[in-house]
Amino acid sequence: MRILTLACSLAALIAASPLSAQTLNVASAGDQNMVDYVKDYLGPMFEKSHPGVKVVSVGTGPGDSGSQKILEKLDAQKGAATTDFDVVVIHQKAAGQMVKDGLLAKYTDKVDTAKLVSSATAKNSLGADVSGYVMPMFQSQTALAYNADMLKTPPNNFAELAEWVKKNPKQFGYNGIKGGMSGVAFVAGWVYAFGGDADKLIQGPYDAAEKAKWDKAFAELKEFNKNAVITPGNAGTLDMLNRGEIAMGPVWVDMFYSWQADGKLPPNMKLKLAAPGMPGQPMYYAVPEKAAQKKLAEEFIALATSPQVQADGIVKRFNWYPGIDAKNLEGKLDKAAWDKLFTDITPSDLSKNAKPFPIAPYFNDILEGYEKKVAN
């Protein structure tokens, strides 16, 4: 009897020991900082609250191509019992396709923090219905960075910007549509301003005849480019601003503040979100349909989207806008952190002029139109 009791005790001990540890695999599309955020910050926090769980963070590369690699992996494992990934961090373009292909699980009704999300992008991803399948990790935003010493009154809208560039040739720079999404966002903003009905491009439905209305806008952008500088990419625009080679250009808000905090941009640099607006985009947390650890995945995302983690991790660490409604961070952020993120671009500015990218088919048409009618 004593031997049986001892055997039972050992079995119980083994079941509760690290030998039975569970692994939560998190795959992130995006830059290395996205991978490190899970590896160095979220992972250890989740492991502390879930003894016996090990969080493994892997990256698939920046941009839409990183998300495409995740899509291809999930698609290749469609016939398997489980996939390699339990949580995926993906871009908008891939999210809609993954939902359509049945690669993602509907999970947000099981996550309490889902009720804190107010962004329309949690339901609509470039025209695709993703409601229930995704939660924003953060909201990123593009805006015009400018040297306040050289430009006391920045343009309020794209029409004023076009006039300013005529009078100040080679003082505005952007990367076209190569090497970074800040330039793509500027081009989308230009089409919103001069190409007709911006709401239709954002909300759909798609009408192939719509792109014929953009010819004048593209012709004017080609003329605009004669007085602009084409920079090497997102970082290239910031570099040229830092060196005083240009006075204004489109940037990602989080990159702008991170460079400024690191002393790579002078304090006289400011931001302006010109009307009718420029696009931003979220990164999404999603759970693969064949995830081995769905319950743990939901608990991980609940932690990652909690107000305190959004305040400390998303806003303070990376200068991203929160994925949940910013009002839920009141009392979680000190005044300096709040003012830093919302001084140049106020919550009111964001409400009026922060736009999503166009739905996918219009998005592709804009890129194709730029190549044919502006860049040639």
Secondary structure in CASP SS format (residue, H / E / C, confidence):
PFRMAT SS
TARGET T0000
AUTHOR 0000-0000-0000
METHOD secondary structure of the structure
MODEL  1
M C 1.00
R H 1.00
I H 1.00
L H 1.00
T H 1.00
L H 1.00
A H 1.00
C H 1.00
S H 1.00
L H 1.00
A H 1.00
A H 1.00
L H 1.00
I H 1.00
A H 1.00
A H 1.00
S C 1.00
P H 1.00
L H 1.00
S H 1.00
A C 1.00
Q E 1.00
T E 1.00
L E 1.00
N E 1.00
V E 1.00
A E 1.00
S E 1.00
A E 1.00
G C 1.00
D C 1.00
Q H 1.00
N H 1.00
M H 1.00
V H 1.00
D H 1.00
Y H 1.00
V H 1.00
K H 1.00
D H 1.00
Y H 1.00
L H 1.00
G H 1.00
P H 1.00
M H 1.00
F H 1.00
E H 1.00
K H 1.00
S H 1.00
H C 1.00
P C 1.00
G C 1.00
V E 1.00
K E 1.00
V E 1.00
V E 1.00
S E 1.00
V E 1.00
G E 1.00
T E 1.00
G E 1.00
P C 1.00
G H 1.00
D H 1.00
S H 1.00
G H 1.00
S H 1.00
Q H 1.00
K H 1.00
I H 1.00
L H 1.00
E H 1.00
K H 1.00
L H 1.00
D H 1.00
A H 1.00
Q C 1.00
K C 1.00
G C 1.00
A C 1.00
A C 1.00
T C 1.00
T C 1.00
D C 1.00
F C 1.00
D C 1.00
V E 1.00
V E 1.00
V E 1.00
I E 1.00
H C 1.00
Q H 1.00
K H 1.00
A H 1.00
A H 1.00
G H 1.00
Q H 1.00
M H 1.00
V H 1.00
K H 1.00
D C 1.00
G C 1.00
L C 1.00
L E 1.00
A C 1.00
K C 1.00
Y C 1.00
T H 1.00
D H 1.00
K H 1.00
V C 1.00
D H 1.00
T H 1.00
A H 1.00
K H 1.00
L H 1.00
V C 1.00
S C 1.00
S C 1.00
A H 1.00
T H 1.00
A H 1.00
K C 1.00
N E 1.00
S E 1.00
L C 1.00
G C 1.00
A E 1.00
D E 1.00
V C 1.00
S C 1.00
G C 1.00
Y C 1.00
V C 1.00
M E 1.00
P E 1.00
M E 1.00
F E 1.00
Q E 1.00
S E 1.00
Q E 1.00
T E 1.00
A E 1.00
L E 1.00
A E 1.00
Y E 1.00
N E 1.00
A C 1.00
D C 1.00
M C 1.00
L C 1.00
K C 1.00
T C 1.00
P C 1.00
P C 1.00
N C 1.00
N E 1.00
F H 1.00
A H 1.00
E H 1.00
L H 1.00
A H 1.00
E H 1.00
W H 1.00
V H 1.00
K H 1.00
K H 1.00
N C 1.00
P C 1.00
K C 1.00
Q C 1.00
F E 1.00
G E 1.00
Y E 1.00
N C 1.00
G C 1.00
I C 1.00
K C 1.00
G C 1.00
G C 1.00
M H 1.00
S H 1.00
G H 1.00
V H 1.00
A H 1.00
F H 1.00
V H 1.00
A H 1.00
G H 1.00
W H 1.00
V H 1.00
Y H 1.00
A H 1.00
F H 1.00
G C 1.00
G C 1.00
D C 1.00
A H 1.00
D H 1.00
K H 1.00
L H 1.00
I H 1.00
Q H 1.00
G C 1.00
P C 1.00
Y C 1.00
D C 1.00
A H 1.00
A H 1.00
E H 1.00
K H 1.00
A H 1.00
K H 1.00
W H 1.00
D H 1.00
K H 1.00
A H 1.00
F H 1.00
A H 1.00
E H 1.00
L H 1.00
K H 1.00
E H 1.00
F H 1.00
N H 1.00
K H 1.00
N C 1.00
A E 1.00
V E 1.00
I E 1.00
T C 1.00
P C 1.00
G C 1.00
N H 1.00
A H 1.00
G H 1.00
T H 1.00
L H 1.00
D H 1.00
M H 1.00
L H 1.00
N H 1.00
R C 1.00
G C 1.00
E C 1.00
I C 1.00
A C 1.00
M E 1.00
G E 1.00
P E 1.00
V E 1.00
W E 1.00
V H 1.00
D H 1.00
M H 1.00
F H 1.00
Y H 1.00
S H 1.00
W H 1.00
Q H 1.00
A H 1.00
D C 1.00
G C 1.00
K C 1.00
L C 1.00
P C 1.00
P C 1.00
N C 1.00
M E 1.00
K E 1.00
L E 1.00
K E 1.00
L C 1.00
A C 1.00
A E 1.00
P C 1.00
G C 1.00
M E 1.00
P E 1.00
G E 1.00
Q E 1.00
P E 1.00
M E 1.00
Y E 1.00
Y E 1.00
A E 1.00
V C 1.00
P E 1.00
E C 1.00
K C 1.00
A C 1.00
A C 1.00
Q C 1.00
K H 1.00
K H 1.00
L H 1.00
A H 1.00
E H 1.00
E H 1.00
F H 1.00
I H 1.00
A H 1.00
L H 1.00
A H 1.00
T C 1.00
S C 1.00
P H 1.00
Q H 1.00
V H 1.00
Q H 1.00
A H 1.00
D H 1.00
G H 1.00
I H 1.00
V H 1.00
K H 1.00
R H 1.00
F H 1.00
N C 1.00
W C 1.00
Y E 1.00
P E 1.00
G C 1.00
I C 1.00
D C 1.00
A H 1.00
K H 1.00
N H 1.00
L H 1.00
E C 1.00
G C 1.00
K C 1.00
L C 1.00
D C 1.00
K H 1.00
A H 1.00
A H 1.00
W H 1.00
D H 1.00
K H 1.00
L H 1.00
F H 1.00
T C 1.00
D C 1.00
I C 1.00
T C 1.00
P H 1.00
S H 1.00
D H 1.00
L H 1.00
S H 1.00
K H 1.00
N H 1.00
A E 1.00
K E 1.00
P C 1.00
F C 1.00
P C 1.00
I C 1.00
A H 1.00
P H 1.00
Y H 1.00
F H 1.00
N H 1.00
D H 1.00
I H 1.00
L H 1.00
E H 1.00
G H 1.00
Y H 1.00
E H 1.00
K H 1.00
K H 1.00
V C 1.00
A C 1.00
N C 1.00
END
